[in-house]
Amino acid sequence: MITFLISFAALILGYTVYGRFVEHVFAPDNRPTPAIAQADGIDYVAMPYWKVFMI
């Protein structure tokens, strides 16, 4: 049981540390996507919001 608790604590610690690292490296930004910035009606078409959940 003690091994399970140590492994569980290590998993949670790794999740938080690695999550912060990944968030720092791949920080989200507010740039528009190519479907919005380069909309041409053929190759770059924005998907309606209600269809996002069908993917």
C-alpha positions in Angstrom: 0.0 0.0 0.0 2.8 2.4 0.8 4.3 1.8 -2.7 0.9 2.7 -4.2 0.8 5.9 -2.3 4.3 6.9 -3.2 3.6 6.1 -6.9 0.4 8.1 -6.8 2.2 11.1 -5.2 4.9 10.9 -7.8 2.3 10.8 -10.6 0.5 13.9 -9.2 3.8 15.7 -8.7 5.0 14.9 -12.2 1.6 16.0 -13.7 1.8 19.4 -12.1 5.5 20.0 -12.8 5.3 18.8 -16.4 2.0 20.6 -17.0 3.6 23.9 -15.9 6.6 23.3 -18.1 4.4 22.5 -21.2 2.2 25.5 -20.5 5.3 27.7 -20.4 6.8 26.3 -23.6 3.6 26.1 -25.7 1.9 29.2 -24.3 -1.5 29.9 -25.8 -2.0 33.2 -27.6 -4.8 35.2 -29.0 -3.9 35.1 -32.7 -6.7 34.2 -35.1 -6.6 30.8 -36.7 -5.9 30.5 -40.4 -9.6 29.8 -41.0 -10.4 33.2 -39.7 -7.3 35.2 -40.9 -7.1 33.7 -44.4 -10.8 32.9 -45.1 -11.2 32.2 -48.8 -14.4 30.0 -48.7 -12.6 27.0 -50.2 -9.5 25.9 -48.3 -9.9 28.1 -45.2 -13.5 27.9 -43.9 -14.4 28.5 -40.3 -16.5 25.7 -38.7 -19.8 26.6 -37.1 -19.6 26.5 -33.3 -22.3 23.7 -33.1 -20.2 21.4 -35.3 -17.1 21.6 -33.1 -18.6 19.0 -30.8 -19.1 16.5 -33.7 -15.4 16.0 -34.2 
